[in-house]
Amino acid sequence: GADEDRHDLTLQDSRPDPYALCFFSLYEATELFQLRSLRHLYQSPQGEEKTQPAGKSWALLMGEDCLRVSRLDEAGAWFSKAIQEQPNDCRPQVLMGFLCVERGDLQQALHHFRTAATFSMTAAQKRYITCLVARVYEVSGESDCARREMEPFAGAQGDWSEGLYYFATLLVRTGRIKPALDIYRRLIYLSPRYYFMISLRFEQTAA
């Protein structure tokens, strides 16, 4: 429905509830914040960086399936087991963070995402977890903190279109329209789908 359009919430966020955007943390059109995007944590390293332990534990797989069908208590038990089995792996920490978002406990979600970020990771994993940290700040009403989290990665990863799109969204939310428009132009040049996404965002905002 109209009340669930993210672009409307992003640009005209007048809701008093600081968790008004929580729904979109897992189930929105932006690929970064879909549960399926956890595949970024399983990508092979590019050669120069260390990666996480190979494979996924049985507990991690079971927890993912429980999270997908909203069996949250069971998911939490499986993720706790996965953390015990693989204490130096960022993946169960990230999934536990997603679970906390589902429960509305954003401070605990931030703790798990920050913990995941302390482990040795590939560049793709680092930037993905940075997006999750920024997202928690955003849905908590701290868009400036979210923007600052994203700035180093948005500037360094010129080919990271999903991250740039999210960074531009944060720039708009914090009143930095000109640099956001510069990024939008770059993205439209990279892929026509961004023209469609950006047009929808601003058309419905104007309406």
C-alpha positions in Angstrom: 0.0 0.0 0.0 0.9 3.7 -0.2 2.0 3.8 3.4 4.7 1.2 2.7 6.5 2.9 -0.1 10.1 3.3 0.9 10.8 6.3 -1.3 7.9 8.1 0.4 9.3 7.3 3.9 12.8 8.2 2.8 12.0 11.7 1.5 8.9 12.6 3.6 9.6 10.8 6.8 7.2 12.5 9.3 6.3 9.5 11.3 6.9 9.8 15.0 7.8 6.2 15.4 11.7 5.8 15.2 11.2 2.3 13.9 8.9 3.3 11.0 11.4 1.9 8.5 12.1 -1.4 10.2 9.8 -3.3 7.9 12.0 -2.4 5.0 15.2 -3.7 6.6 14.7 -7.2 5.2 11.8 -6.8 2.7 12.2 -3.9 0.4 13.1 -3.4 -3.3 16.7 -2.4 -2.6 18.8 -5.5 -3.1 21.2 -4.7 -0.3 18.6 -5.2 2.4 16.9 -8.4 1.1 17.7 -11.5 3.1 18.9 -13.2 -0.1 21.7 -10.7 -0.3 23.5 -12.6 2.4 25.2 -14.4 -0.5 27.7 -11.5 -0.4 29.1 -13.0 2.8 29.8 -16.3 1.0 31.7 -15.0 -2.0 35.1 -16.4 -2.7 38.0 -14.1 -1.9 39.8 -12.3 -4.7 43.2 -13.7 -3.8 44.8 -11.1 -1.6 42.5 -11.2 1.4 41.7 -13.8 4.0 38.2 -15.1 4.1 35.9 -16.8 6.5 36.0 -20.5 7.3 34.9 -22.5 4.3 31.3 -23.7 4.1 28.3 -23.1 6.2 27.5 -25.0 9.4 24.3 -27.0 9.8 23.2 -24.7 12.6 23.7 -21.7 10.3 21.6 -23.2 7.5 18.8 -24.2 9.9 18.7 -20.7 11.4 18.5 -19.1 8.0 15.5 -21.3 7.1 13.8 -20.5 10.4 14.4 -16.7 9.9 12.9 -16.9 6.4 9.6 -18.3 7.8 9.6 -16.0 10.9 10.3 -18.8 13.4 12.3 -16.3 15.4 12.9 -18.2 18.6 14.2 -21.2 16.8 16.3 -19.1 14.5 17.9 -17.5 17.6 18.8 -20.9 19.1 20.4 -22.1 15.9 22.4 -18.9 15.4 23.6 -19.1 19.0 24.8 -22.6 18.3 26.5 -21.5 15.0 28.3 -18.7 16.9 29.6 -21.3 19.4 30.7 -23.6 16.5 32.3 -20.8 14.5 33.3 -18.0 16.9 35.5 -16.2 14.4 33.0 -16.3 11.5 31.1 -13.1 10.7 28.1 -14.9 9.2 26.2 -16.1 12.3 26.8 -12.7 13.9 25.2 -11.0 10.8 22.3 -13.3 10.8 21.8 -12.7 14.6 21.7 -9.0 13.7 19.0 -9.6 11.2 17.0 -11.5 13.8 17.3 -8.6 16.2 16.1 -6.2 13.5 13.1 -8.5 13.1 12.4 -8.3 16.8 12.8 -4.5 16.8 15.9 -4.6 19.0 18.1 -2.2 16.9 20.7 -1.7 19.6 21.4 -5.4 19.8 21.4 -5.7 16.0 24.0 -3.0 15.9 26.1 -4.9 18.4 26.0 -8.0 16.3 26.8 -6.2 13.1 29.7 -4.4 14.8 31.0 -7.7 16.2 30.8 -9.2 12.7 32.9 -6.3 11.3 35.8 -7.1 13.7 36.6 -10.4 11.9 39.0 -10.7 8.9 36.9 -10.3 5.8 37.0 -9.7 2.1 36.3 -6.3 0.7 32.8 -7.4 -0.4 32.0 -8.6 3.1 33.3 -5.4 4.8 31.2 -3.1 2.6 28.1 -5.2 3.0 28.3 -5.2 6.8 29.0 -1.5 6.7 25.6 -1.1 4.9 23.9 -3.1 7.6 25.4 -0.9 10.3 24.3 2.2 8.4 20.8 0.8 7.9 20.4 0.4 11.7 21.3 4.0 12.2 18.9 5.1 9.4 15.9 3.2 10.8 16.8 4.6 14.3 16.4 8.2 12.9 20.2 8.9 12.8 20.7 9.4 9.1 23.8 11.5 9.6 25.5 8.6 11.4 24.4 6.3 8.6 25.9 8.6 6.0 29.2 8.9 7.8 29.4 5.1 8.0 28.9 4.8 4.3 31.1 7.6 3.1 34.5 5.8 3.0 33.1 2.8 1.1 30.9 4.8 -1.2 33.9 6.8 -2.3 36.3 3.9 -2.6 34.0 1.5 -4.5 33.2 3.3 -7.7 31.7 0.2 -9.3 29.5 -0.7 -6.3 26.2 0.6 -7.7 23.9 -0.7 -5.0 26.0 0.9 -2.3 26.2 4.2 -4.2 22.4 4.2 -4.6 21.9 3.7 -0.9 24.6 6.4 -0.1 22.7 8.8 -2.4 19.5 8.0 -0.5 21.2 9.0 2.7 22.6 12.2 1.1 19.0 13.1 0.2 17.8 12.4 3.7 20.4 14.6 5.2 19.8 17.5 2.8 22.8 17.0 0.5 20.9 17.1 -2.8 23.6 18.2 -5.2 26.1 15.3 -4.5 23.1 12.9 -4.5 22.1 14.0 -7.9 25.7 13.6 -9.1 25.6 10.0 -8.0 22.2 9.4 -9.5 23.6 10.6 -12.9 26.5 8.2 -12.6 24.1 5.3 -11.8 21.8 6.1 -14.7 24.8 6.0 -17.0 25.7 2.6 -15.6 22.3 1.0 -15.9 18.9 2.2 -17.2 17.2 0.5 -14.3 18.4 3.3 -12.0 16.6 5.9 -14.2 13.4 3.9 -13.5 14.0 3.6 -9.8 15.0 7.2 -9.3 12.1 8.5 -11.4 9.6 6.5 -9.3 11.1 7.9 -6.1 10.8 11.5 -7.1 7.5 11.3 -9.0 5.7 9.8 -6.0 7.4 12.3 -3.7 6.2 15.2 -5.8 2.7 13.7 -5.8 
